[in-house]
Amino acid sequence: FRIVGLHAQPFLFLLALSLRRKPDSVSTEAIVPSATQETSTPLRLYFAGPLFTHGEWHWNELLARELGKLGFSVFLPQSSAEPMLAGRQPFDESALFNKNVAELDACDAVVAVLDQADADSGTCWGCWFAYSRGKTVIGVRTDLRDSGEESGVNLMLSRSCKKLIVVRPENRTDVALVAQEVSAALSGANAP
């Protein structure tokens, strides 16, 4: 790992991983640590990232699950959208917006996937919201491209992050390692 930034779109890896082992789907809005975790209140994370491709959706689930295993309570916005996108509920943009704002407001820190040539606009908005309220933002970049001012990320984003984790190409398939880097970066972050 090289600490600087993040992006999450290793689609081929995710495709290969999904063919090898089908992970459990993240069906709840929060991934709660197991009963074997410490009894103290877990740090609440808001997972901000693009969620428009199968690869992004899958990567988000994998990383959120690994963070949950490390004892964090993780809100994954795509979990709120999934019933609407699957047609089980009417699509309600206001409800999604309000839920995401409430979760951002309630979280202790934001983990933001800052991939692509220009980071996802919703992710950027979530980073701004968290930063403007004094919350810790940890950026993660898995994108191989170097575009932008600092490690492929616009300086307004990179400088709003407590830490920007740039995942090296040789480590991009190790989601547990990425989660450990995020956990290390969160040490002492806005603990409740």
C-alpha positions in Angstrom: 0.0 0.0 0.0 1.0 3.5 -0.6 -1.0 6.1 1.4 -2.5 8.7 -0.8 -5.9 7.8 -2.4 -8.5 5.2 -3.6 -10.8 4.0 -6.4 -12.9 0.9 -6.6 -13.4 -0.6 -10.1 -11.3 -3.7 -10.5 -14.1 -5.2 -12.5 -12.1 -8.2 -13.9 -10.9 -9.2 -10.5 -14.4 -8.9 -9.1 -15.8 -10.9 -11.9 -13.2 -13.6 -11.4 -13.9 -13.6 -7.6 -17.6 -13.8 -8.1 -17.2 -16.8 -10.4 -14.9 -18.5 -7.9 -17.0 -17.9 -4.8 -20.4 -16.2 -4.6 -20.3 -14.0 -1.5 -23.3 -13.5 0.7 -25.3 -10.5 -0.4 -25.4 -7.5 1.8 -29.1 -7.2 2.4 -29.2 -5.0 5.5 -28.6 -1.3 5.7 -25.8 -1.8 8.3 -23.2 -4.4 8.6 -23.0 -5.0 12.4 -20.0 -6.6 14.0 -20.3 -10.2 15.3 -21.1 -10.9 18.9 -17.5 -11.8 19.5 -16.5 -8.2 19.0 -15.8 -5.9 21.9 -18.9 -4.6 23.7 -18.0 -0.9 23.2 -20.0 1.0 20.6 -18.6 0.4 17.2 -17.4 3.3 15.0 -20.2 4.1 12.6 -19.0 4.3 9.0 -20.8 5.7 6.0 -19.5 3.9 2.8 -19.5 6.5 0.0 -18.7 5.3 -3.5 -20.0 4.8 -7.0 -22.6 2.0 -7.3 -23.6 2.0 -10.9 -21.8 -1.1 -12.2 -21.8 -4.7 -11.1 -18.1 -4.4 -10.3 -18.7 -1.3 -8.1 -21.7 -2.8 -6.4 -19.7 -6.0 -5.6 -16.6 -4.2 -4.5 -18.6 -2.1 -2.1 -20.2 -5.1 -0.6 -16.9 -6.9 -0.2 -15.1 -4.0 1.5 -18.1 -3.2 3.7 -18.2 -6.8 4.8 -14.5 -6.8 5.6 -14.9 -3.6 7.6 -17.8 -5.2 9.5 -15.5 -8.1 10.4 -13.1 -5.6 11.9 -15.8 -4.4 14.3 -17.2 -1.3 12.4 -20.9 -0.6 11.9 -21.1 0.1 8.1 -23.9 1.9 6.3 -23.9 0.9 2.6 -26.2 3.3 0.7 -26.8 0.7 -2.1 -28.6 -1.4 0.5 -31.3 1.3 0.7 -31.6 1.5 -3.1 -31.6 -2.2 -3.8 -35.3 -2.9 -3.0 -36.2 0.0 -5.3 -33.9 -1.1 -8.1 -35.2 -4.6 -7.8 -38.8 -3.4 -8.2 -39.9 -4.5 -4.7 -40.6 -0.9 -3.7 -41.4 2.2 -5.8 -38.3 4.3 -6.6 -38.3 7.2 -4.2 -35.5 9.7 -4.8 -36.5 11.8 -1.8 -36.5 8.9 0.5 -33.0 7.8 -0.7 -31.6 11.4 -0.4 -33.1 11.8 3.1 -31.9 8.4 4.3 -28.3 9.1 3.0 -28.2 12.5 4.6 -29.4 11.2 7.9 -26.8 8.4 7.8 -24.1 10.8 6.9 -25.1 13.0 9.8 -25.2 10.1 12.2 -21.9 8.5 11.2 -18.5 8.9 12.9 -16.5 8.7 9.7 -16.8 8.3 5.9 -14.9 5.8 3.8 -15.0 7.1 0.3 -14.1 5.3 -2.9 -12.4 7.9 -5.1 -11.9 6.0 -8.3 -12.4 7.0 -12.0 -10.9 9.9 -13.8 -13.2 12.1 -11.8 -14.6 10.8 -8.6 -18.4 10.0 -8.4 -20.4 13.2 -7.8 -22.5 11.7 -5.0 -19.4 10.4 -3.3 -17.8 13.9 -3.6 -21.0 15.4 -2.0 -20.8 13.0 0.9 -17.2 13.8 1.5 -18.0 17.5 1.5 -20.9 17.0 3.9 -18.8 15.0 6.3 -15.8 17.3 6.1 -18.0 20.4 6.7 -19.2 18.8 9.9 -15.7 17.9 11.2 -16.1 14.1 10.5 -13.2 12.0 9.4 -13.0 11.1 5.8 -10.8 8.2 4.6 -10.3 8.1 0.8 -9.6 4.9 -1.0 -8.4 4.7 -4.6 -7.9 1.5 -6.6 -7.9 3.1 -10.0 -4.7 2.5 -12.0 -5.0 5.8 -13.8 -3.2 8.9 -12.5 -5.5 11.8 -13.2 -6.0 14.8 -11.0 -3.7 16.8 -8.8 -2.8 14.3 -6.1 -2.6 10.6 -6.8 -5.4 10.8 -9.3 -7.7 12.8 -7.1 -8.8 16.5 -7.1 -6.9 18.3 -4.4 -10.2 19.5 -2.8 -11.0 15.8 -2.2 -7.6 14.6 -1.3 -7.0 17.4 1.2 -10.4 16.8 2.9 -9.3 13.2 3.6 -7.6 12.4 6.9 -5.8 9.8 4.8 -5.9 8.8 1.2 -5.1 5.2 0.6 -3.9 4.3 -2.9 -4.1 0.6 -3.5 -1.2 -0.7 -5.5 -2.0 -2.8 -8.5 -0.4 -5.9 -6.9 -2.7 -5.5 -3.9 -6.0 -4.7 -5.6 -7.5 -8.2 -5.1 -6.9 -8.2 -1.4 -10.0 -6.6 0.0 -9.1 -7.7 3.6 -5.8 -5.8 3.3 -7.7 -2.7 2.1 -10.0 -2.9 5.1 -7.0 -3.2 7.5 -5.5 -0.1 5.9 -8.8 1.8 6.4 -9.0 0.5 10.0 -5.5 1.7 10.7 -6.3 5.1 9.2 -9.4 5.4 11.4 -7.6 4.9 14.7 -8.7 7.7 17.0 -11.2 9.0 14.5 -14.2 10.7 16.1 -14.8 7.8 18.5 -18.3 8.0 20.0 
